[in-house]
Amino acid sequence: MSDDSTISEYETDTTCCYWKRLTPDLIHKIASCLHPNETASALKLVDCETASALRDNYKTLYLSHRHSDLWKATGQTCARAERPWPGSAFVAHWSRPEPWRSLSFRQRRRLLCLAASSGHAPSLDAALAHCGCSLVLEVMVATAAAGNLEGCERLLRQEGCVVYREALKAAAAGGHLPTLQLLLAAAHVRNVPHVFRAACVGGQVHVVTWLTQTFGSTGSGRSAGPDSADAAAAAAAGQVEMMEYLLSQLLQPLLLPVVMTMAQGNDGPAAAGEEVPQQAGSPLPHPPPLLLTASGAIRRLELLLGLVLGCPLEVLRRHYHWLASGVVLPTHGAPMAAGQGAAAVAEVEAEVDGGGGIAEDAAFFVPGDSPLRRRRMLLAAAFTSPTSDWEAKLDFLLSTWGLASGLDARAAPGPVASAGVPALRHYPRTPRPELTQLAEQCLAVGTDDVYEVAWIDLAARPDFLARLQCLRAAGFEFNHVMLELAAEAAQPEALAYLWEECGMGTQGSAPSADILATYFLHGCARFSHGGSWGVSSGISGTAGGAAGGVARSRRCLQMLRLLRDWGAVFTASHVTQAARSAAPEELVPWLLQEVAAHNGEDTDTQQQQEEEREACSKAFQVAAVHSGSLPVLQALRARGAAVCLKSVAFGGSEEALEWAAAELEAEGKLQPLDDMEARRVADSGNHAAMEWLRGRGLLPQRL
């Protein structure tokens, strides 16, 4: 073929190909509509023009999916693979031993969980071949949660994994029935209440139906069918259809106590102690008595708490009154299918809520409990709710109880600036003379632990500051516990708001900046969140934190600077605490600089130097075991820390082991591990470290 004909064909292709007519701006718009993994691994490879237009963007392949509220509701903490999974790119990069050498033990185990949950068999093959770590519970849980049937079969039959309860729950919550059936058969399980509950939380009606049909009795005194706790768990997870389906099953046989306490004047049911007339067509052989039992009240309260926490306001309105009053009318006919529960309960609601008052306190009578505590529990469920209408639910509860609501009291935004903290929205606390004494008691901090437990969930939310402002405008009171939780959760804007605008920093009971710093470093482990995990799509393929991790690092450093400006003095003990926690690795070098700057102001005696070296050496051992981050270890070494090879072998990478061995060899202190140290490393599951030590002759001959 001649050159002229080749040029002519190229011109024809260009003329007919609409993609080649697109401008770089249009290509960027198309890329923004795709998942970043699809753009980085596919779209950028279409042609040279597309690659050029997207050259400066989409350089990261995301491997880990951010944890959702559903995962938290089912207790899942394992890593989950991002969808779509970049399988070809993963295999191309991680099917070689070299990239794994720079990963710490924790990172390798996490990457194995991601590959196991990806559903991509070649990715799992590559991870199993090169991860150099034992197969732990999280690997099977991650595989089951993703419904990776082939991966579960391989882990069971070829890798010798064991089925734990967490894996069964993960498969049930995800609705992966074939995977669940495989795991149940392998585990020889005959007791499934926990599996049933997980399926309810996940909203998986087909799994619930199969479990009910397959397991007539668990052998533990409870049938495989639902109870009120299952419905409450489904409601708390926001699974409205599942919750109402379960309620239809519960109301039909009247498993809940039939409590007629609705006061409808002289025409309605009488006061406590009188019999309620038998309903026409009721399946009950005798009229139900007025049952104000503790078990019945607790069940209704659990259901209502779940509704307030996880369901929209519309659903809460539909169910609140009959649950609060304890009125449950007998239903008729055959069991209802999923989707019919809402209509059935709406019919009950229409019969029950005839415009009369609700005898709520009588319905929720629990020996040793109080109406105030129950109301505080419901309010706490409302202001910690993950739904977008949490304010409306809070307002609904207050107005239903006849308590004035201050949620509509708003003021113009006003700036509050402190130590680089961005300007905050200003919601002043409005005087509330119209509040009754009961309302003040509901909104006060109180002596019970209801609110203090709820504050923990509230502090972990990304909109913590906005909710604080709204609650304060509504009249809620806070105490020093809120300051401590804001520090623990690394919420610098919320801490500045409480400290300065709410005036809590001037209260005598307020913790000092030094104490808040300790709370913050303690909370790095307590409030650590699994964010996205990315891998560069470039040549190096270095694993590292993606957007979620970067934001957390920035927020943590912002918190430390804020506390420093308030007078906190950081010492070597803070460095050790940061090394022990799940703090971002940038914190340890920053704290080391602060400690050095503070010590530089004093006389730098030999004793002070020795104390600092000892503290850094302790932090080195802790950091090596818990994070294994080589940059952190090198920063501590630069401040005089002694290198501990056995600690690096617990949690470090092969590169970290090579660096540690070279440092010890330069000092003439490189020695093999003794029997006990070597066995402890072997028991940790860090196989890659054991192989490296064995290859360098640093293990006892018997191992």
N, C-alpha and C positions, 0 to 999 in steps of 0.2 A: 504494500500500500504506500502510495506517495505521501510526501509531507503535506502537499496541498490538500489532499483528501482528508488527512488527519485533522488539519486546522478547520476544514469545513465541518467535519463531524462535531468538533468541540464547540464551534459557534452554534451549530444546530442544537446541541444539548443545552447550551447556556440559554438559548432563546426559549426552549420548551420547558426548562426546569424553573418552576416558579420559586423554588427555594433560593436559587442563586440570585434572584432579583431582590431578595429581602435586604433591607438596610440593617446596619448593626443595631440600631435602636429596636427594630422589630424583632431581631433575633434575641435581644435581651428580654423583651416582653414575653416572648414564647418561653424562654428559659425560666422566667419567673413563675410561670404557670406549672412547671414540672417540679418534682421532688429534686432536691439538690443532688442526690445520688444518681438520678437519671440524667441530669445535665452533665455532671462531671464524668460519668462513665460511658455515656452514649452520645448525647447531643454534641459535645465538644469534638467528637471524633467523626462527625458527618463529612466535613471537608475542611480545607485549609482556611477558607474565609470565616466559617463558623468558629473554628478554633482561635483565630485571630481576634474575632469580636469578643469572645469570652475569656481571653487569655488572663486577664487580671482578676477574674472571679471564679467561683466554683472550683476551688482547689482542695476541698476537703470531702472525703467520703464518710458519712455518718454511719456508725456501726451500732450504736446503742440508742434505744428508744427511751424517752423520758418517762419516768414512772407516772402512772395515772392514779386517780382516786379509786378506781375499781381494784387495781392491784393492791393498794393499801388496805382496802376493805377486806380483801381475802388474805391479807398477811404476807403477800409476796414481796420479797426484797431482792430477788435474784435479777441479774442483768437480762434484758430482753433485746433481741435483735431489731434493728430498724427495718422498716418496710418502705420501699423495696430494698432488698439486700444486694449489695454489689458483689455478687458471688465470683464472677470472673476476675475482678480486680483483687478480691481478697485472696483467692487461690494463687494468682500470679505473684502476689507479694509475700504471703505468709506460708507458702509451701516450701520455703527455704529456711534453713536453721539460723541464718545470719540476723534477720530482724528480731527474732525472739531473744537474742543474747542481751539486748538492751532493756528488756522488760523485767520489772520486778516480779516476785512471786505472785503478789496480789494482782498485778496487771495481766499476767499470763493466765491465771485462773479465770479472771473476768473475761478475757478474750475467748477462752474455751467455752464459757457459758454462752457468749454471744454466737459463736459458731454453731453450738448445739441447738440453739433456739432459732437459727436462721431457716431451717428446713432445707438447706443446701448441702447435700451429702459430700461433695468435694471439699467444702469449707470445713466440715466436721472432720474429715479425713486428715486435712492439713493440720488442724489444731491438735488432734489427738497424737499425731506423729511428732510434733515439735514443741508442745506446750511444756513438757517436763514437769508436770505436777500430777498429784493424785486426783482421782475422780471423787468429788465430794457430793454432798446432798444437793447443792445448788445446781450442779450440772444436769442432773435428772429433772429437777424442778423446772429449770429453764426450758428443757426439751419438751416436757409435758405441757407446760403453759403455752407453748407455741403450736401444740398439736402435731409435733414432728413424729409421726408414727414410725417411720423408718429409723429415725435417730434413736427413739426409745427401744426399738427391737435390737438395734446394734449394741446400745449400752447394756441391755439386759443379758443378751446372749453371747456377746463377744468380749465385753469389757467387765462383766461380772458385777454390774451395779445392782443395788438393792432398792426396792420401791419403798419410799417413806410416805407418810400421810400427806406431807406437803405437796408431793408430786400428784397424788390423787386429787387433792383439792384444786391444784392449778389446772389440771386437765378438765375437771368438772366446771370450774368457773369460766373457762374459755369456751366451753361447749364442744369440746373435742371428744365425742362419744367413742369413736374407734380406739383412740389412744387410751381413754379411761377404761374401756373394756379390756384392753391388753394389760394395763397395769393392775387392774383388779384381779385378773386371772393369775398374774405372776405373783401377786401378794397374797393370794388365797384369802381375801377379805370377806367377812360375813357380817361386818358391823359398819354401816355406812352413814350414820347421822352427820358426821363431819363433811362427808362428800356431798350429801344432800344439801347441807347448809351452803356449801361453796357454790353449788349449781344455782341455788336461789339467789345468792349475792350476784352471780354473773348473769342472771336473767335468762337462764337456759332452760326453757320449758321442756324441750325434747329430752334433755338429760334427766330432769326431774321425773318426767313420765316414765322413762325407762327404768330408773332406780325404783320407782314405786311398783312397777310391774314385776321387776326381777327380785327385789328383796321385800318379801311380804313382812318379814319380821327380822330384826337385827340380832335377836337373841339377847338383847340387853334390856328388855322391858319396854322398848319403844319401837313402834312400827316405822317403816321407811317413809311413811307419809309425813306431811308437814305438821308443825306445831306453831304456836304463836311466835316463838323466837325466830323461826325461819322467815315468817312474814315480816317481822321487825327488822331482820338483817337485810332482806330484800329492799325494804323501804329505805333503810339507812344508806344503801348503795344506789338509790335512785331508780331502782327497777320497778317502775309503777305497774306495768302489766303483770309481772310476776307476783308482786305483792297482792294485787287485787285477785289474781287467780288463786293464790293461797288462801286469802280471806274467804273466797267463795267456798273453798273446801272446809275451812274451819267453821264457818257459820252454819253450814248445812247440818252436821251432826251436833252442833252446839258444843264444841269442845271448850269454847270460852264460857265462863259462868254467865248464866242468863240473869242480868241484873236490871230490874225495872225500878229506876230511881228518878225517873223524869217527872218533874212537878209541872202539871198542866192545869193548875187551878183545881176547882172542884170536880172537873170532868175527867181529869187524867188519873193515872195510877196514884194510889194513896201513899202516905208516908211510909217510912221504913217499918217493917213488921207486918204489913197487910199483904194478903195474897193478891196476885195479879190474875185477872180472868183468863181462862184458856182461850187462845186464839183459834179461830175456826180453821180446821184443816191442819192444825199443828201436829207434827209427828210425836210430840212429847205426850206420854200417857197421863201425866199429871201437870197441873199448872206449876211453872217454875217459881220457887221461892225467891225472896230477895236475898241474894248471896253477896254479902259484902266481905268476902274472904280476902285474905292477904294475897293468896296466889292469883286470884282473879284480878285484883287491882294491879298487881305487879305486871301481869301479862298485858293489860290494857295500856299501862304506862310505858312499857317497852315498845309497844306498837306505835304509840303516839310520839315517843322520842325519835323513833326511826323515821316517821313521817316528817317531823319537823326538820330533822337533820338532812335527809336526802331527797325529799320529794318537792316538786313545785308547789306554790301557794294554792293553786287550783285543786290539787289533790288533797292537800291538807284541809282545805275548807270542806271538801266532800266527806271527809272521814272524822273530822275533829269532834263534832257534837255527839255522835253516837258512841265514840270511844270515851269521851270525857264523861258522858252520862252513864255509861255502862249498859245502855239499852241494846239488846241483841234480839231481834225478832226471829222466830223460826222461819226457815225457808222451806220451800216445797219442791218436789220433783226430783229429777235425776241430777247427779253431780254436773256442775257446769264446766265447760272447757275454758282454756285460756282466752282472754279477751272478753268474756262475759261477766267477769267479776265486777267490773266498774258499774255495769247496769244493775246488777243484783244489789250491790251495796248502795247505789243511788236510790233504789226502791226502798231499802231499809231506812235510808236517811230521810226520804220524803215522809215515811210513816212516823219516824221517831221525832224529827225536828219540826214539830207542829207549831213553832213560834213560842213555846214556853221556855222557861229558864232551865238551866242545867245544874243538877245537883252534883257539881264536880267534886267537891271535897268528900262527899259521901261515897261517890263511885271510886275515888282513889284512896280510900281509907286503907292505910297500911300501919299495923301496930308499930309504935315507936317512931313513926315518921310524922312529917308535918306538911300542911298545904304549902307553906312558904318554901320548903325545900323542893317540893315537886315542881312548883312554878319556876324556881330558879334553875332546875334541871332542864325544863323546856326552853327557857330563855337562852341557856347556854347552848343547847342544841341549835337554836335559831342563829345565834351570832357566830357559831363555828361552821354553819352549813356551807358546803361548797357550791350551792346553787346561786345563780345570779340574783335571785329575788329574796335573798336572806333578810334584807331590810324590811321588805313587805311582810315576811313571815313574823318577824319580830314585832312589827306594828300590829299585825293581826292578833297575836297573843295578848299584847297589852290592851288593845281595844276590846277584845272578847272578855277579858277579866274586868273591864270597867276602869282600867288604869289609863290615865292620860298618856299620850305618846308625844315624844318630842322629836321624832325622826324627821318631821318636816321643818324643823328649825334649822335654818342654814344662814350663813353670813358670807360676805364676799371674801375671796381668798386673800390672805395676808402673808407676806414672806417671813420666814424664820430662818436665819442663816447662822450656822455654827460649824466651824472647823471644816469647811468645804461641803457640809451637808446641804443638798439642794433645798430650795424654798418649799415650804410645806403649805398645804391647804389649811386654812384657819377656820375651825368650827368652834366658836366659843360656847362654853357651857351656859345654857340659858337657865335663869332662876325658875324653879318649878313650884310655886306656892300651891298650885292646885293639886299636887300629888297627895294621895292619901298616905297614911302611915304604912299600909301594906305595900303600896308602890315603892315607897322609900326603902322598905326592907328588901324588896325584890331587886332593887338596883344597887343596894349597898354591897360592900365587899363581904360582910358577914363573917361569922366564925366557922362555918362549915367549909368543906373542901370542894364544893360543887364548882364554883367559878375558878378556883385556882387550878383545878384539873383542866377545865375548858380553856383557860388562858394558854396552856401549853399547846393545844391544837391551834389556837388562834395565832400564836406567835410564829408558827411554822408556815403560815400562809403568806403568799407574795403580796397580798393586799392588806397586810397587817396594819399599816399606818392608816389607811382609809377607814378601816373598820374601827380602829381606836377613836378616830375623830367622830365617826357617826355615833358610837356608843356613848361617848362623853357628851355629845349634844343631846342624846336621849336621856341623860341623867345618871348613867352608870358611874360608879366610883371605882377608882383603882388604888392599889397600895404598892408597897415597894416590891412585891413579887413581880409585878408587871415590868418594872425596871430590870430585874434580874433576867426575866424571860426574853426581853428585847435584846439584852446583851448576849444571852446564850444563843439566840436564833440569828445572830449577826444581822440585826435590823437597825442600822445606825440612824436612819431618818426617824423611825419610831422612838428610839431611845432619846434623841434630841427633842422630839416633841414632848415626851413625858417629862423629861428633865427640866426643860426650859419653859415651854408654853403652859404645861400643866402645873408647873411650880413644884414638882416632886423633888427636884434637886436640893431645895432649901429646907425640906422636912428633916427633922432630927432622925427619923428612922431610915432615911435613904442610905443605901450602901455607897461607899466611897468609890472613886474611879478605880482604885487598885482592886477592890473586891469585884467590881463589874468586869475588870479585865480577866480575873480568874474565872468568873462565870462564863465569859465569852469563850475562853479556850476550852473549858469543860464542854460547852455546847457544840463545839466543832465536831465532836463525835456524836452527840445526842441528836443534833439537827442536821447531820450530813445527809444530803439528798443525792440520789443517783441521777445525774444529768446525762446529756448526750455524750457519747464518746466518739471522737473522730480520728481518722487517719489521713495523713496528707496523701493527696493523689500524685504527688511529685515523685522524684526518684528515691528520696531518702525514706519515705514511708514511715516517718516517726510517729509513734502513738502519743496522743496527748489529749488534753481536755478541749472540748468544743465550746460553743457559745455559752452553754450553761455553766461549765466549769470556770470560764473566764469571768463571767459575771459574779460568780461566788467569790473568786479570788479578789476581785475589785472591791466587793462589799466588805469582805473580811479586813482588808488593808484599810479601808475607810473607817471601820470600827476601831481599829487599833490607833489610828491617827486621832480620832475623836477623843478616845480615852486618854491618850497622851496629852492632848491639849487641855483636858480637864484635870491634869495633874497626876495621872498614873505613872508610876515608875516601874519599868520592866527590868526584871532580874533574870538570872540564869534558870531559876525555877520555872519561869514562864516559857523559856525555850524548851525545857524538858516536857512541859505540859503540852506545848504545841506539837512536839515530835511524837508524843504518845497518841494524840487525837488524830482525827481524820481531817486535820486542817490542810488547806492548800499549801503546797510546798514552798510558795513564795513567803510564807509567814516566818519560817525559821530564819532565813537570812536577814529579813527585816528586823526581827527581834534581836538578833546578834548585833546588828549595827546599833540598835538602841542601847543595848547593854554596854557595848564598847564606848558609846558616846557618854553614857552616864558615869561609867567608871573613869573615863578620862578627866572628869571634873575633879576627882579626888586624887589623893596621893596613890600612885600605882605601886604599891608595895609588893614584895615577893609573895607574901601570904595571900593577897588579893589575886595575884596571877594564878597561884596554885588552886585556890578555891574556884576560880573561873574554869581552869582546865578540868578539874574534877566534875564540875557541873556539865561542861560540854561533853565530857567522856560519857557521863550517864545519859545525856540526851542522844549521843551517838548510838549507844546500844538500843535505846528505845526506838529511835527513828529507823534503825536498820531492821528491827524485827517487825515494826508495824507498817512502815511504808516502803522501805528499801530504796528510797529515792537517792540516786547517786549525787545530784547537785546538792541536796541537803547534807549528805554525809561529807562531801568535800568542803562545804561551808563550815561545818562544825570542826572538821580537821584543821582548817585554816585558823581557827580560834584555839587550837591546842588540844583538841580531843584526841584521846588514845584510840587507835583502831582496834576493833574487836572482830576477828574473823568469824567466830561462831555466830555472832549476831547477824552479820551480813549474810551468812549461809542460811539463816532462817527465812529472811524476807527479801533478800537482794537479788539482783540479776547476775548473770555471768560476767558482764562488764564490771559490775561493782565488786565482785569477788576478785577479778584480776587486779583492779585498782587497789583493793585492800591488801592483797598479797604482796603487791609491789611496794606499798608503803611499809609494811612490816619487814619485808626483806631488806629494804634500804636501811632500816634501823637494826637489822640483825636479830629480829624477834619473831621471825616466821617459824611457827611450830605446828605439827599436825594436831588435829583435834583429839582429845582423849575419848575413851569408849563412851562415857555418858554423854558428852557433847555431841558425838557423832550419831548416837542413837536418837537423841532429841531432834536433830536435824532430819534424820530419816523419818521419824514419826510425824514431823510437820507436813510431809508430803511434797517437799521441794526436791523432786527427783533430779532436776537439772543441776542444782547445787551439789547434790551428792555425786553425780557423775563428774562434775568439774573437779571437786575435791579428790576423788579417786584417781582421776587422770593426772593430778599434780602430786600425788603421793602424800596428801594431807589427811588421809583417813587411817585409822588403825588397820593393821593387816587382816584382822578377822572380819572386817566389814567391806 
